[in-house]
Amino acid sequence: MDTIYNISSETNPEIKFHWQMVALLSNYQPIFTDVVTFLGIHGRMKYIRPLYRFILFFFISFYFILFYLKKLNSKLNLFFHFLFFRSLNQCSRDLALKTFQQNKSFYHPIAVKQITSDLKIESK
């Protein structure tokens, strides 16, 4: 879809935000760099909080969806899927934390407080 419509190069933040949410839901890997860039340019909580939440919680949700759709038979298979998606979730959490730490001085104090709560970061 991005190849045909070239949505990633869109300059309208509303369109770009919705495209990024759809792309993250579809596990479109190239969108992660665009999301990180977007989070550094647009500080509006309407955009940034859902994106941080989605980056953080997507892989956990994806694991449970996969689990129920595939109806895994063996416990060993379940264990390997758990390890794989746990590592993906850690990567997404690290990405969310790193991006937030880089940009939090740019965000409104209320947005920082809310995202800090979402990411379960202890405030100093």
PATORBA-423560 format. One record per residue (C-alpha): x, y, z; residue number from 1. Coordinates in nm, 4 decimals, padded with zeros to 6 digits. Layout:
<pts>
+----------+----------+----------+-----+
|       px |       py |       pz | pos |
+----------+----------+----------+-----+
|        X |        Y |        Z | NUM |
...
+----------+----------+----------+-----+
</pts>
This chain:
<pts>
+----------+----------+----------+-----+
|       px |       py |       pz | pos |
+----------+----------+----------+-----+
|  00.0000 |  00.0000 |  00.0000 |   1 |
|  00.2838 |  00.2364 |  00.0842 |   2 |
|  00.4523 |  00.1591 | -00.2461 |   3 |
|  00.1406 |  00.2475 | -00.4430 |   4 |
|  00.0204 |  00.5533 | -00.2479 |   5 |
|  00.3518 |  00.6659 | -00.0950 |   6 |
|  00.1779 |  00.7482 |  00.2331 |   7 |
|  00.5011 |  00.7488 |  00.4355 |   8 |
|  00.6075 |  01.0697 |  00.2619 |   9 |
|  00.2756 |  01.2424 |  00.3491 |  10 |
|  00.3219 |  01.5745 |  00.5312 |  11 |
| -00.0247 |  01.5983 |  00.6892 |  12 |
|  00.0239 |  01.4743 |  01.0482 |  13 |
| -00.3336 |  01.3451 |  01.0769 |  14 |
| -00.2986 |  01.1232 |  00.7707 |  15 |
|  00.0524 |  01.0192 |  00.8699 |  16 |
| -00.0590 |  00.9269 |  01.2241 |  17 |
| -00.3427 |  00.7040 |  01.1008 |  18 |
| -00.1179 |  00.5447 |  00.8400 |  19 |
|  00.1410 |  00.4641 |  01.1076 |  20 |
| -00.1206 |  00.3031 |  01.3315 |  21 |
| -00.2397 |  00.0826 |  01.0421 |  22 |
|  00.1179 | -00.0019 |  00.9440 |  23 |
|  00.2091 | -00.0948 |  01.3020 |  24 |
| -00.0998 | -00.3138 |  01.3236 |  25 |
|  00.0094 | -00.4866 |  01.0036 |  26 |
|  00.3615 | -00.5329 |  01.1455 |  27 |
|  00.5086 | -00.3316 |  00.8564 |  28 |
|  00.8704 | -00.3163 |  00.9765 |  29 |
|  00.9921 | -00.0143 |  00.7722 |  30 |
|  00.7397 |  00.2088 |  00.9535 |  31 |
|  00.9295 |  00.1981 |  01.2837 |  32 |
|  01.1872 |  00.4539 |  01.1687 |  33 |
|  00.9081 |  00.6822 |  01.0445 |  34 |
|  00.7252 |  00.6479 |  01.3775 |  35 |
|  01.0384 |  00.7404 |  01.5733 |  36 |
|  01.0915 |  01.0444 |  01.3487 |  37 |
|  00.7244 |  01.1422 |  01.3813 |  38 |
|  00.7448 |  01.1203 |  01.7622 |  39 |
|  01.0368 |  01.3643 |  01.7509 |  40 |
|  00.8600 |  01.6162 |  01.5284 |  41 |
|  00.4999 |  01.6165 |  01.6514 |  42 |
|  00.4559 |  01.6593 |  02.0240 |  43 |
|  00.0788 |  01.6631 |  02.0323 |  44 |
| -00.0514 |  01.4099 |  02.2849 |  45 |
| -00.3304 |  01.3152 |  02.0431 |  46 |
| -00.0607 |  01.1580 |  01.8253 |  47 |
|  00.2226 |  01.0581 |  02.0524 |  48 |
|  00.0460 |  00.8793 |  02.3364 |  49 |
| -00.1371 |  00.6260 |  02.1152 |  50 |
|  00.1821 |  00.5596 |  01.9191 |  51 |
|  00.3870 |  00.4964 |  02.2334 |  52 |
|  00.1143 |  00.2715 |  02.3718 |  53 |
|  00.0895 |  00.0827 |  02.0468 |  54 |
|  00.4652 |  00.0310 |  02.0166 |  55 |
|  00.4757 | -00.0889 |  02.3755 |  56 |
|  00.1757 | -00.3209 |  02.3794 |  57 |
|  00.1485 | -00.4384 |  02.0200 |  58 |
|  00.3714 | -00.7433 |  02.0408 |  59 |
|  00.2084 | -00.8658 |  02.3607 |  60 |
| -00.1323 | -00.8487 |  02.1909 |  61 |
|  00.0066 | -01.0002 |  01.8736 |  62 |
|  00.1305 | -01.3018 |  02.0684 |  63 |
| -00.2108 | -01.3744 |  02.2190 |  64 |
| -00.3839 | -01.3344 |  01.8837 |  65 |
| -00.1376 | -01.5740 |  01.7248 |  66 |
| -00.1810 | -01.8172 |  02.0106 |  67 |
| -00.5580 | -01.8353 |  01.9739 |  68 |
| -00.5632 | -01.8336 |  01.5949 |  69 |
| -00.3106 | -02.1104 |  01.5483 |  70 |
| -00.4331 | -02.3164 |  01.8447 |  71 |
| -00.0861 | -02.4384 |  01.9171 |  72 |
| -00.0709 | -02.8088 |  01.9915 |  73 |
|  00.2579 | -02.8751 |  02.1660 |  74 |
|  00.3846 | -02.7078 |  02.4795 |  75 |
|  00.7328 | -02.6909 |  02.3270 |  76 |
|  00.5982 | -02.4985 |  02.0277 |  77 |
|  00.4158 | -02.2653 |  02.2666 |  78 |
|  00.7371 | -02.2132 |  02.4634 |  79 |
|  00.9358 | -02.1137 |  02.1526 |  80 |
|  00.6628 | -01.8752 |  02.0391 |  81 |
|  00.6586 | -01.7228 |  02.3868 |  82 |
|  01.0366 | -01.6668 |  02.3810 |  83 |
|  01.0247 | -01.5198 |  02.0312 |  84 |
|  00.7470 | -01.2718 |  02.1035 |  85 |
|  00.8888 | -01.1873 |  02.4449 |  86 |
|  01.2119 | -01.0803 |  02.2745 |  87 |
|  01.0132 | -00.8755 |  02.0210 |  88 |
|  00.8234 | -00.7102 |  02.3044 |  89 |
|  01.1500 | -00.6214 |  02.4795 |  90 |
|  01.2773 | -00.4646 |  02.1558 |  91 |
|  00.9593 | -00.2607 |  02.1193 |  92 |
|  00.9764 | -00.1517 |  02.4853 |  93 |
|  01.3399 | -00.0483 |  02.4428 |  94 |
|  01.2481 |  00.1463 |  02.1296 |  95 |
|  00.9624 |  00.3236 |  02.3085 |  96 |
|  01.1782 |  00.4098 |  02.6111 |  97 |
|  01.4731 |  00.5312 |  02.4042 |  98 |
|  01.2519 |  00.7457 |  02.1820 |  99 |
|  01.0683 |  00.8910 |  02.4810 | 100 |
|  01.3915 |  00.9756 |  02.6645 | 101 |
|  01.5233 |  01.1539 |  02.3549 | 102 |
|  01.2082 |  01.3610 |  02.3046 | 103 |
|  01.0522 |  01.4173 |  02.6459 | 104 |
|  01.1954 |  01.7690 |  02.6827 | 105 |
|  01.0045 |  01.8551 |  02.3635 | 106 |
|  00.6671 |  01.7299 |  02.4931 | 107 |
|  00.4149 |  01.9130 |  02.7093 | 108 |
|  00.4505 |  01.8304 |  03.0832 | 109 |
|  00.1065 |  01.6650 |  03.0936 | 110 |
|  00.1996 |  01.4445 |  02.7961 | 111 |
|  00.5268 |  01.3518 |  02.9684 | 112 |
|  00.3393 |  01.2564 |  03.2849 | 113 |
|  00.0854 |  01.0429 |  03.0953 | 114 |
|  00.3436 |  00.8657 |  02.8795 | 115 |
|  00.5662 |  00.8096 |  03.1832 | 116 |
|  00.2684 |  00.6365 |  03.3412 | 117 |
|  00.1999 |  00.4323 |  03.0264 | 118 |
|  00.5607 |  00.3202 |  02.9946 | 119 |
|  00.5789 |  00.2452 |  03.3678 | 120 |
|  00.8787 |  00.4710 |  03.4216 | 121 |
|  00.9409 |  00.5807 |  03.7778 | 122 |
|  00.9435 |  00.9595 |  03.8018 | 123 |
|  01.2312 |  01.1212 |  03.9859 | 124 |
+----------+----------+----------+-----+
</pts>
